[in-house]
């Protein structure tokens, strides 16, 4: 049985007879921007969702369309999709906070329809929504456990701040009392896991006063030195 663990939203190209050139000029960039900017809330939902065993689904995809042309819940190779009516162009004039609220509501509408159609237990879905509200829609989290310096005086962790338009990573150093003594931005990229996951290689202390983040290829992303004392 597959495990449901991914949730996403999309704005499919509305012109069935449109040319590749028209898609490239009038829709592609809009679609990329939308798919990037909804990930702040969609990935927060994923992280708060207890993985759920299903008969045939590993991903839910909500298609946001100006006009619903197919109200069915469809399955394609384990991806469960449904259409939700939404004025697509309105999204791009919203504030970041409004985009978060809108993304959450679109997710809720699509998921509610799919859960009802599939006769799934609604509890884990509702809990994930509740956790997002508790977090005030802030998608911020520590990546992995803290890494101690060679002399055990300090610990370093990577803190991810995933906003609507950007993802930032901060290398944070704590002392023995868990007091934060240093916070340095080590990467800044577009707000999509595919963009920033490459940075998440390992944290390594170079010395007792120097700590660095390396990417998945083992390349240095940023090295940070502590002040003496």
The 8 nearest C-alpha neighbors of each residue, nearest first, counted from 0:
[[1, 54, 53, 52, 2, 55, 56, 57],
 [2, 0, 57, 53, 52, 55, 56, 54],
 [1, 3, 52, 57, 51, 53, 4, 50],
 [4, 2, 57, 51, 58, 50, 56, 52],
 [3, 5, 50, 57, 2, 58, 45, 6],
 [6, 4, 58, 45, 3, 59, 57, 7],
 [7, 5, 59, 58, 60, 41, 45, 4],
 [6, 8, 60, 41, 61, 59, 5, 9],
 [9, 7, 61, 60, 62, 34, 63, 37],
 [8, 10, 62, 11, 63, 34, 61, 7],
 [9, 11, 63, 62, 30, 64, 12, 8],
 [12, 10, 9, 13, 62, 64, 63, 30],
 [11, 13, 14, 10, 26, 22, 15, 30],
 [14, 12, 11, 15, 64, 10, 17, 65],
 [15, 13, 17, 16, 12, 22, 18, 11],
 [16, 14, 17, 13, 12, 18, 11, 22],
 [17, 15, 14, 18, 13, 19, 21, 12],
 [18, 16, 14, 15, 21, 19, 22, 20],
 [17, 19, 21, 20, 22, 16, 14, 23],
 [20, 18, 22, 21, 23, 17, 24, 16],
 [19, 21, 23, 18, 22, 24, 17, 25],
 [20, 22, 18, 24, 23, 19, 25, 17],
 [23, 21, 26, 19, 20, 25, 24, 27],
 [22, 24, 27, 20, 21, 25, 26, 19],
 [23, 25, 21, 22, 20, 26, 27, 28],
 [26, 24, 22, 21, 23, 27, 28, 29],
 [25, 27, 22, 29, 28, 23, 30, 24],
 [26, 28, 23, 30, 29, 22, 31, 25],
 [29, 27, 31, 30, 26, 32, 23, 25],
 [30, 28, 32, 26, 27, 31, 33, 25],
 [29, 31, 33, 27, 28, 32, 10, 26],
 [30, 32, 28, 34, 33, 29, 35, 27],
 [33, 31, 35, 29, 30, 34, 36, 28],
 [32, 34, 30, 36, 35, 31, 37, 29],
 [33, 35, 31, 32, 37, 36, 30, 9],
 [36, 34, 32, 191, 33, 190, 38, 37],
 [35, 37, 163, 33, 38, 34, 164, 32],
 [36, 38, 39, 34, 35, 40, 102, 41],
 [39, 37, 41, 40, 42, 36, 35, 191],
 [40, 38, 163, 37, 162, 41, 42, 161],
 [39, 41, 43, 38, 42, 37, 44, 99],
 [40, 42, 38, 44, 43, 39, 37, 7],
 [41, 43, 45, 44, 38, 40, 39, 46],
 [44, 42, 40, 46, 45, 41, 138, 39],
 [43, 45, 41, 47, 42, 46, 127, 48],
 [46, 44, 42, 48, 43, 47, 5, 41],
 [45, 47, 43, 44, 48, 42, 49, 127],
 [48, 46, 127, 44, 45, 43, 49, 130],
 [49, 47, 127, 45, 46, 50, 44, 123],
 [48, 50, 51, 123, 47, 127, 4, 46],
 [51, 49, 4, 3, 48, 2, 52, 123],
 [50, 52, 3, 2, 49, 53, 4, 123],
 [53, 51, 2, 1, 3, 0, 50, 54],
 [54, 52, 55, 1, 56, 0, 2, 51],
 [53, 55, 0, 56, 1, 52, 2, 77],
 [54, 56, 77, 53, 1, 0, 57, 76],
 [57, 55, 77, 58, 78, 53, 3, 1],
 [56, 58, 3, 2, 77, 1, 4, 78],
 [57, 59, 5, 78, 3, 56, 6, 79],
 [58, 60, 6, 79, 78, 80, 5, 7],
 [61, 59, 80, 7, 8, 6, 79, 62],
 [62, 60, 8, 81, 80, 109, 82, 63],
 [61, 63, 82, 9, 10, 8, 81, 83],
 [64, 62, 83, 10, 85, 84, 82, 9],
 [63, 65, 84, 66, 85, 83, 67, 62],
 [66, 64, 85, 86, 84, 87, 67, 63],
 [65, 67, 64, 84, 68, 85, 83, 86],
 [68, 66, 69, 84, 82, 64, 70, 83],
 [67, 69, 66, 70, 82, 64, 71, 65],
 [68, 70, 71, 67, 82, 81, 72, 66],
 [71, 69, 82, 67, 68, 72, 81, 83],
 [70, 72, 69, 73, 81, 82, 80, 116],
 [73, 71, 81, 80, 113, 70, 79, 74],
 [72, 74, 80, 79, 71, 81, 75, 78],
 [75, 73, 79, 78, 77, 80, 76, 72],
 [74, 76, 78, 77, 79, 73, 80, 56],
 [77, 75, 78, 74, 56, 55, 79, 57],
 [76, 78, 56, 75, 55, 57, 74, 79],
 [79, 77, 58, 75, 74, 76, 56, 59],
 [78, 80, 74, 59, 73, 60, 58, 56],
 [81, 79, 60, 73, 61, 72, 59, 74],
 [80, 82, 72, 61, 62, 71, 73, 109],
 [81, 83, 62, 63, 61, 67, 70, 64],
 [84, 82, 63, 62, 64, 109, 85, 67],
 [83, 85, 64, 65, 66, 67, 63, 82],
 [84, 86, 65, 64, 87, 63, 83, 66],
 [87, 85, 65, 89, 88, 84, 64, 90],
 [86, 88, 89, 85, 90, 65, 64, 63],
 [87, 89, 90, 86, 91, 92, 85, 29],
 [90, 88, 87, 91, 86, 92, 93, 85],
 [91, 89, 88, 93, 92, 87, 98, 86],
 [90, 92, 89, 93, 88, 87, 33, 98],
 [93, 91, 90, 89, 94, 88, 98, 95],
 [94, 92, 90, 91, 97, 98, 95, 89],
 [93, 95, 97, 96, 98, 92, 91, 90],
 [94, 96, 98, 97, 163, 99, 93, 164],
 [97, 95, 99, 98, 94, 100, 93, 163],
 [96, 98, 100, 94, 99, 95, 93, 101],
 [99, 97, 95, 101, 96, 100, 102, 93],
 [100, 98, 96, 102, 97, 101, 40, 103],
 [99, 101, 97, 103, 98, 102, 104, 96],
 [100, 102, 98, 104, 103, 99, 97, 105],
 [101, 103, 105, 99, 104, 100, 37, 98],
 [102, 104, 106, 100, 101, 105, 107, 99],
 [105, 103, 107, 101, 106, 102, 108, 100],
 [106, 104, 102, 108, 107, 103, 101, 109],
 [107, 105, 103, 109, 104, 108, 110, 102],
 [106, 108, 104, 110, 105, 109, 111, 103],
 [109, 107, 105, 111, 106, 110, 104, 112],
 [108, 110, 112, 106, 111, 107, 61, 105],
 [109, 111, 113, 107, 112, 108, 106, 114],
 [112, 110, 114, 108, 109, 113, 107, 115],
 [111, 113, 115, 109, 110, 114, 116, 108],
 [112, 114, 116, 110, 115, 111, 117, 109],
 [115, 113, 119, 117, 111, 116, 112, 118],
 [114, 116, 118, 112, 113, 117, 111, 119],
 [115, 117, 113, 114, 118, 112, 72, 119],
 [118, 116, 114, 119, 115, 113, 112, 72],
 [117, 119, 115, 116, 114, 120, 113, 121],
 [120, 118, 114, 117, 121, 115, 116, 53],
 [119, 121, 122, 118, 123, 114, 124, 115],
 [120, 122, 124, 123, 119, 125, 114, 111],
 [121, 123, 125, 124, 120, 126, 127, 119],
 [124, 122, 126, 125, 121, 49, 127, 48],
 [123, 125, 127, 122, 121, 126, 128, 48],
 [126, 124, 122, 128, 127, 123, 121, 129],
 [125, 127, 129, 123, 128, 124, 122, 130],
 [126, 128, 47, 48, 130, 124, 129, 125],
 [129, 127, 125, 131, 126, 130, 132, 124],
 [128, 130, 126, 132, 127, 131, 133, 125],
 [129, 131, 133, 127, 132, 128, 134, 126],
 [132, 130, 134, 128, 136, 133, 129, 135],
 [131, 133, 135, 129, 134, 130, 136, 128],
 [134, 132, 130, 135, 131, 129, 136, 128],
 [133, 135, 131, 136, 132, 137, 130, 138],
 [136, 134, 132, 133, 137, 131, 130, 138],
 [135, 137, 131, 134, 132, 138, 40, 99],
 [138, 136, 135, 134, 139, 131, 162, 161],
 [137, 139, 161, 43, 160, 136, 39, 140],
 [140, 138, 160, 159, 137, 161, 158, 141],
 [141, 139, 159, 158, 142, 138, 160, 157],
 [142, 140, 158, 157, 159, 143, 156, 139],
 [141, 143, 157, 158, 140, 144, 159, 156],
 [144, 142, 141, 145, 156, 157, 146, 158],
 [143, 145, 146, 142, 156, 141, 155, 157],
 [146, 144, 156, 155, 154, 147, 143, 157],
 [145, 147, 155, 154, 144, 156, 148, 202],
 [148, 146, 154, 151, 153, 145, 155, 149],
 [147, 149, 151, 153, 207, 150, 204, 154],
 [150, 148, 207, 151, 147, 206, 204, 152],
 [149, 151, 152, 148, 207, 153, 147, 206],
 [152, 150, 148, 149, 147, 153, 154, 175],
 [153, 151, 150, 175, 174, 148, 154, 147],
 [154, 152, 174, 148, 173, 151, 147, 175],
 [153, 155, 147, 173, 146, 172, 145, 148],
 [154, 156, 172, 146, 145, 171, 173, 147],
 [157, 155, 145, 171, 170, 158, 146, 172],
 [156, 158, 170, 142, 169, 141, 171, 159],
 [159, 157, 141, 169, 168, 140, 142, 170],
 [158, 160, 168, 140, 139, 167, 141, 161],
 [159, 161, 139, 167, 166, 162, 138, 168],
 [162, 160, 166, 138, 39, 139, 159, 165],
 [161, 163, 165, 164, 39, 166, 160, 190],
 [162, 164, 36, 39, 165, 95, 190, 161],
 [165, 163, 190, 162, 36, 189, 166, 35],
 [166, 164, 190, 189, 162, 188, 163, 161],
 [167, 165, 161, 190, 188, 187, 160, 162],
 [168, 166, 187, 160, 186, 159, 161, 165],
 [167, 169, 159, 186, 185, 158, 184, 160],
 [170, 168, 184, 158, 183, 185, 157, 171],
 [169, 171, 157, 183, 182, 156, 185, 158],
 [172, 170, 182, 156, 155, 181, 169, 157],
 [171, 173, 155, 181, 154, 180, 179, 182],
 [174, 172, 179, 177, 154, 178, 153, 180],
 [173, 175, 153, 177, 176, 178, 152, 154],
 [176, 174, 177, 152, 153, 173, 178, 154],
 [175, 177, 178, 174, 173, 179, 153, 152],
 [178, 176, 173, 174, 175, 179, 154, 153],
 [177, 179, 173, 176, 174, 180, 175, 172],
 [178, 180, 173, 181, 172, 177, 174, 171],
 [181, 179, 173, 172, 178, 174, 182, 171],
 [180, 182, 172, 171, 179, 183, 173, 225],
 [183, 181, 171, 170, 169, 172, 184, 180],
 [182, 184, 169, 170, 185, 171, 181, 223],
 [185, 183, 169, 168, 186, 170, 182, 167],
 [184, 186, 169, 168, 221, 183, 170, 220],
 [187, 185, 168, 167, 184, 188, 169, 220],
 [186, 188, 167, 166, 168, 165, 185, 189],
 [189, 187, 166, 165, 195, 190, 167, 194],
 [188, 190, 165, 191, 166, 194, 164, 35],
 [191, 189, 165, 166, 35, 164, 36, 188],
 [190, 192, 35, 194, 193, 189, 38, 195],
 [191, 193, 194, 195, 196, 190, 38, 42],
 [192, 194, 191, 196, 195, 197, 190, 189],
 [195, 193, 192, 191, 196, 189, 188, 197],
 [194, 196, 192, 197, 198, 193, 188, 191],
 [197, 195, 198, 199, 192, 193, 194, 215],
 [198, 196, 195, 199, 215, 214, 194, 200],
 [199, 197, 214, 196, 195, 200, 215, 213],
 [200, 198, 196, 214, 197, 215, 201, 213],
 [199, 201, 215, 214, 213, 198, 217, 197],
 [200, 202, 213, 212, 199, 203, 214, 215],
 [203, 201, 212, 211, 213, 204, 146, 210],
 [202, 204, 211, 210, 205, 201, 212, 146],
 [203, 205, 210, 206, 209, 148, 211, 207],
 [204, 206, 209, 210, 203, 211, 207, 208],
 [207, 205, 209, 208, 204, 149, 210, 148],
 [206, 208, 148, 149, 209, 150, 204, 205],
 [209, 207, 225, 206, 224, 210, 226, 205],
 [210, 208, 224, 206, 205, 223, 204, 207],
 [211, 209, 204, 223, 205, 203, 222, 224],
 [212, 210, 222, 203, 221, 202, 223, 204],
 [211, 213, 202, 220, 221, 201, 219, 203],
 [214, 212, 219, 220, 218, 201, 200, 217],
 [213, 215, 200, 198, 217, 218, 216, 199],
 [214, 216, 200, 217, 197, 199, 198, 213],
 [217, 215, 214, 218, 200, 213, 197, 198],
 [216, 218, 214, 213, 215, 219, 200, 201],
 [219, 217, 213, 214, 216, 220, 215, 212],
 [218, 220, 213, 221, 212, 214, 217, 211],
 [219, 221, 213, 212, 214, 218, 185, 222],
 [222, 220, 212, 185, 211, 219, 223, 213],
 [223, 221, 211, 210, 212, 224, 209, 220],
 [222, 224, 210, 209, 211, 221, 225, 183],
 [225, 223, 209, 208, 226, 210, 222, 211],
 [226, 224, 208, 209, 227, 223, 181, 210],
 [225, 227, 228, 224, 208, 209, 181, 223],
 [228, 226, 225, 208, 224, 207, 209, 180],
 [227, 226, 225, 208, 152, 207, 180, 224]]
